[in-house]
Amino acid sequence: MDWVWFLALAIFPTIGGHTVYNWALRYVKTMVVSVSILGEPVGATILAFLIFNEAPGPMQLLGGLVIIAGIFIFLTAARSENSKAA
């Protein structure tokens, strides 16, 4: 039974992740999608906390804040460049 769960975890997130990624590339600029994927570790940490009650350490929290700040800065700069170009 463990092999079934292992295969399910290997197949479904991979297929789902690639499908959502390719779908997003149709509607959002490639740069934005690529940078947004950097937030995946933050999302995984939040899910680990909610599902497994696994509390992140101080360095993980700091790293998550740095990642979120970097994504925010990039998306804000990209938005201001788009408004200047329009």
C-alpha positions in Angstrom: 0.0 0.0 0.0 2.9 2.3 0.6 4.0 2.0 -3.0 0.5 3.2 -4.1 0.8 6.3 -2.0 4.3 6.9 -3.2 3.3 6.6 -6.9 0.3 8.8 -6.3 2.5 11.5 -4.7 5.0 11.2 -7.6 2.5 11.3 -10.4 -0.4 13.6 -9.5 1.6 16.6 -8.2 3.9 16.4 -11.2 1.1 16.3 -13.7 -0.9 18.9 -11.8 2.1 21.2 -11.4 3.1 21.1 -15.0 -0.5 21.6 -16.1 -1.0 24.7 -14.0 2.4 26.1 -14.9 1.6 25.7 -18.7 -1.9 27.1 -18.2 -0.5 30.2 -16.4 2.0 30.8 -19.2 -0.9 31.4 -21.6 -2.3 34.2 -19.5 0.6 35.7 -17.5 4.0 36.9 -18.6 6.7 34.3 -18.5 8.8 36.4 -16.1 6.0 36.7 -13.6 5.3 33.0 -13.6 8.9 32.1 -13.2 9.4 34.5 -10.3 6.2 33.4 -8.6 7.3 29.8 -8.5 10.0 30.9 -6.1 7.2 31.1 -3.5 6.8 27.3 -3.6 8.9 26.7 -0.5 6.9 29.2 1.4 3.7 27.5 0.4 5.1 24.1 1.3 6.1 25.4 4.7 2.6 26.8 5.3 1.1 23.5 4.3 3.5 21.6 6.5 2.4 23.7 9.4 -1.4 23.4 8.7 -1.4 19.7 7.8 1.4 18.2 9.9 1.6 20.8 12.7 5.3 21.2 11.9 6.4 24.7 13.1 9.0 26.4 11.0 12.2 27.6 12.7 13.3 31.2 13.0 15.6 30.9 10.0 12.9 29.4 7.9 10.6 32.2 8.8 13.3 34.8 7.9 13.9 33.0 4.6 10.2 33.0 3.8 10.0 36.7 4.5 13.0 37.3 2.2 11.4 35.2 -0.6 8.0 37.0 -0.2 9.6 40.4 -0.2 11.6 39.6 -3.3 8.5 38.4 -5.1 6.6 41.5 -4.0 9.4 43.8 -5.1 9.6 42.1 -8.5 5.9 42.1 -9.1 5.6 45.8 -8.0 8.4 46.8 -10.4 6.9 44.8 -13.2 3.5 46.4 -12.7 5.1 49.9 -12.7 7.0 49.1 -15.9 3.8 47.9 -17.6 1.9 51.1 -16.6 4.7 53.2 -18.0 4.7 51.3 -21.3 0.9 51.7 -21.7 
